[in-house]
Amino acid sequence: MKQHIADLISTALTSLMDEGTLPADTQPTIMVENTRDKSHGDFASNIALTLAKAAKCNPRELSQKICAALPASDNVEKTEIAGPGFINFFVSDASTGNLIKTILQHKNTYGRNNDGAGKKVQIEFVSANPTGPLHIGHGRGAAVGDCLSRLMEATGWEVTREFYYNDAGQQINNLALSVQARCKGLTPEDPSWPEDGYRGGYITDLAESFMRGDTVTSEDQSFTGTKDADDLEAIRHFAVAYLRHEQDLDLKAFGVDFDVYFLESSLYTEGKVEETVQTLIKNGYTYEEGGALWLRTTDFGDDKDRVMRKTDGGYTYFVPDVAYHMNKWQRGFDTVINEQGADHHSTITRVRAGLQALDAGIPKGWPDYVLHQMATVMRGGEEVKISKRAGSYLTLRDLIDEVGRDATRFFLAARKSDSHLNFDIDLARSESADNPVYYIQYAHARVCSIFRKLAENNQQWDETTGQDALGRLDLESEKRLTIKLGRYPEVVKRAADVREPHLIATYLYELASDFHTYYNSEKTLVEDTDLRNARLTLAVAVRHVLANGLDLLGVNAPDLM
């Protein structure tokens, strides 16, 4: 409805430009907002206030001219001018029927758009190094990243989901040494246990699997244990494949899949890191000082220059990141979104600076970043930290086993990603209106229960009769519910544009609340055939929108609860 009203305003403004009331080169930004007080209409626009100067008249006078030029619409009952020149729009009863018919026509595609026009977008998320089970922070990144991928697909983008991880380096070396120590019968309590070794119970399972000669297969690699506790290189490869397999199981339990798995080591073996460094040197953005090679990131807005190559000859961690993102650009991704933990914030400026210094035509501010804060898991008012499997932290699979996939996904995605999240296990398991995911799913199940009762009464829903009788939906609660349904496409668009999947969760809770209120106050299966079919038609529209929104969050829409 907002878009429809915006289109009406746009047509009116074109008429005013044609007649000379507005300059012909006027390029208005039309804003249509929901009103807080329904006595002031359903929607309002401040367009006259923003264009009054260009029209050389006061806003109220321009509002009158805009209203006079608005084309007729069955969806708008009347307009009023309020305050200094706001235009208030009152939607008609006919708009209720038109919207519900649109929802039933489009069903599971209602709310989708083609803003992306088939353009490619790569979304990198999770990207956990294979040194242990996925923790709750990885889970939040998986939930936000996957929901964002679904949103981008729903708005017309061709999405590639990518998982990037380091299969070499000191952390992997510490992992291999830990597994080797366990293969040789040592425990974390032994004085000779590696100083920076990993101590979780999964190290024991990994070592036992290697010594049995198991073959482990992940989405992107496979390796067989050699049973040789002295073969550190074999242990390293086996450990990476084993833990990648474990991560795959966690992610599948979470309903998350990836199209591409990218190894950091490939950037070195294929010479991409060295090629990147040489290009930066050739472009004149580097200098040597104190035995180290520096990049002049201050040329691109950083607060200080950054070391690229340390005095020991090794590269700092942002250098392969620059090479990796150059690879993304070369693969043809004009839009790239990195969903990462907030601890990556410090790398954003230097990675973007490095990309600019490559002089490859990469736009400033590329790539986009969505950063999430960590999550704290609570039970009984106390923080839950320890997992038997991981030892020092709660794993994602622990949480899924505890509260289920739907609740885990919803809770991790339902709050703005850059705000801290308290995950209350007791709340997530509760079957009450206080539990948002239960409350939303119950609304969907309630619609389904209406139709089961209909069948029990030996009655049927006649969709044609229902659509023809939509004019009978004249209650304020029915109008409010319909307006809420009409907001769904704009919420999807907004959530994708600003990269904030939590907006979908917020909307669904509001829609569920409006439906529960309506359900509790008005009987659906009334004796009046036309009214019954009209209310059933409205209920079906609610069911479609709830299911569509839950799908964007990767959450089931159950028929029975």
Secondary structure, 3 states (H helix, E strand, C coil): CHHHHHHHHHHHHHHHHHCCCCCCCCCCCCCEEECCCHHHCCEEECHHHHHHHHHCCCHHHHHHHHHHHCCCCCCEEEEEEECCCEEEEEECHHHHHHHHHHHHHHHHHCCCCCCCCCCEEEEECCCCCCCCCCEHHHHHHHHHHHHHHHHHHHCCCEEEEEEEECCCHHHHHHHHHHHHHHHCCCCCCCCCCCCCCCCCHHHHHHHHHHHHCCEEECCCCEEECCCCCCCHHHHHHHHHHHHHHHHHHHHHHCCCCCCEEEEHHHHHHCCHHHHHHHHHHHCCCEEEECCEEEECHHHHCCCCCEEEECCCCCECCHHHHHHHHHHHHHCCCCEEEEEEEHHHHHHHHHHHHHHHHCCCCCCCCCCEEEEECCEEEEECCEECCCCCCCCCCCEHHHHHHHHCHHHHHHHHHCCCCCCCEEEEHHHHHCCCCCCHHHHHHHHHHHHHHHHHHHHHCCCCCCHHHHHHCHHHCCCHHHHHHHHHHHHHHHHHHHHHHCCCCHHHHHHHHHHHHHHHHHHHHCCCCCCCHHHHHHHHHHHHHHHHHHHHHHHHCCCCCCCCC
